[in-house]
Amino acid sequence: MLAPLGLTLLVGSVGYTLANYKMVTVMGDSMRPAYPPGDQLFAERIDAGEIRRGDVLLIDAPEHYPGAPMLRRVIGMGGDRVAGEGGHVTVNGKRVDEPYVRHREESLMARPYDVKVPDGRLFLLGDYRVNSNDSRFHLSDRSGSIAASGVQARVPADSAVPGVLVALASLGIVLLLAGVGGYAAGRRARRPLASWTSSPTA
């Protein structure tokens, strides 16, 4: 019974993970310190209707960032008024608490901004503001916003669900191996002893 149970756990957890998550390798410095280059993350596949402010998204935005999809944080959504100056950001007149930003200095190339995000689009910033190519540098194109339809996945705020899936897959492997090993041992134990016969003597 162990092998079928293990196979079910393994196939189920792997199938669920492939259908709902994707593995992301962080490229570049823009999301430091929470997501340094080289980190591998589970990102949850979502659609535009599930996006919330503060989410870290894997998003495809070829109009601003040709090449691979990028990781950026959602600051403003359609209809929001976003303003920033001197390392601080406000959304609809309220200052945003950003504990994930460790270095408050702004890029020397970034200008103060005060924009309204068009409907169906997102205003995105990197956590490492001094070295992040984000919405601040594309303000002339629809207030620097990115189409929400380009979102591929969201990095979960905690790793509880991916951790459970990994644990289930690991348990499935253990049970599968134990079941196969037990079956093989049982077969050996039931194998009849060879009978020896002697040739008649003349």
Secondary structure, DSSP 8 states (H G I E B T S, - for coil): -HHHHHHHHHHHHHHHHHHHEEEEE--SSTTTTTS-TT-EEEEEE--GGG--TT-EEEE--TTTS-SS-EEEEEEEETT-EEEEETTEEEETTEE---TT-------TT---EEEE--TTEEEEE-SSGGG--SGGG-TTTGGG-EEGGGEEEEE-SSSHHHHHHHHHHHHHHHHHHHHHHHHHHHHHHHS-----------
